[in-house]
Every structure is written in C-alpha cells, then in structure tokens.
Amino acid sequence: PRAIMISAGITLFLFMLGALSIAIVIPKGDISLVSGLMEALKLYLSQYGLSWLLPTLALLLVVGAIAEVNSWIMGPVKALYTTSVHGNLPPFFQNLNKHGMPTHLLLFQAIVVTIVSFVILYMPTISTAYWILTAISAQIYLIMYIFMFIAAIRLRYSHPHVPRVYKIPHPHKGMWFVASLGLAASIFAICIGFVPPTQLATGSRAIYHSLLFFGLLIMVAIPLIIYQCKRPSWVIHPEEE
C-alpha cells in the first residue's frame, strides 16, 4: 500500500506539472485537448529561436504514443482471452494465430473502436469528441472499481479467514471506510463526466448527455448479456487447445 500511495502521488505531481505548464503558456480559451501539447511546445521553442526542433519532438511524441497505444491495445485483449478460455466468450473469439495472439478479439476491438469513433461526426469540435470518448472510457473503468469495492466488502464477510497479501486494519470498520471512500469517489467521478468543461463547445446538451449515458449503458450491458448467453460448449478443454 505504501508503494502504491507513493507512486500515485508522484504520478499526480508529474501530471499536474505538465498540465500547469500548458495552462501557463496557452490562454484558457485557446487550449485544445488534442493539440495542446504541441501548441505549448511551439510557443516555448519560438521564444528561444528553436522552432526547427518542433518536427523532431513531434516525431518522438508519435513514437512514444505508438508504444503506449500498443500496450493499451494488447492489455484488454489478452485479459479477455484469458476469460474466454473459461467459457465466458464464444469459441470464435478464442482463436490464436501462430504467434499466440487472439486475432479475432483484436479485429473485434478494432471494429468497436472504429464505430465508437464516429462520435467525432456529431460533435462541433475534435476536442469535444476527444473529451466524450475519454469520459466514457473513464466511466467504464470506474464502474469496474465500484464492483471491486462492493466485492471487497462482501469477501470480508463471506471469506474472512482466507490468507491475503495485505489486509486493511480493523476488520470491518476499516474495510467499510476504505471501500465507502472509494465508492463515493468513483460515483462522484462518473457524475462529473456528465458536466462538460465550459470552454468546450458541446453543442446540444441533450446529445452530449445521451451519448455519454447510452454509451455507458451499452458498454456495461454487453458483458452482462454475453454472460447470460454463455454455454458449456464455450469452454476450451486442455485436450482441445
């Protein structure tokens, strides 16, 4: 827990420095969620006659972004494949290529992301579309954390004697305090997502709220529907692999 808290504090501090450096250089009304970093670098470099460095820095940012996106793409897919071999996904999604990669899951993920990206067409600016996609992603993650906090409370009562790597002090009060704090923070963050930043041109508030609400509802409903439709034949036995 100490290492997690220290790393969380360092991460928050570094992100704050980056955000503040952009906010100090670029006027509030001109900040773009998509190109804000490049605009800040352009202003910084132009002050010192180093504008020629901008293409090089942009290329380095692209290389770093590609490496980051690779982990984002493969992480969820590998996790889904792990659950699929236990019968939580149809056999179609359990296909592996010769390199051991779940190709059908990768293709399905690409299709879903492409469809979701069409939200850009209904938003007045790219920054607004980026904000909506980011908000939906964060809300989906937070839904998972809400389930985790509820499960933690439940497991403290149903399996209190199971050995754990770490246990929150004060068996019941401590767990209720930490889990309740996490639940409150998660619910608050989900609600905040429905409040767009004032500097973003979101257009119709009804469309904005509908995209967030129904997007979140669909993403939560899909795994529940699949779970209700699962069949024993979906399980891959060792001799069939």
Secondary structure, DSSP 8 states (H G I E B T S, - for coil): -HHHHHHHHHHHHHHHHHHHHHHHHS-GGG--TTTHHHHHHHHHHHHTT-GGGHHHHHHHHHHHHHHHHHHHHHHHHHHHHHHIIIIIS-GGGG---TTS--HHHHHHHHHHHHHHGGGGGGSSSHHHHHHHHHHHHHHHHHHHHHHHHHHHHHHHHHSTTS--S---SSTTHHHHHHHHHHHHHHHHHHHHTTS--TTS----HHHHHHHHHHHHHHHHHHHHHHHHH--GGG---GGG-
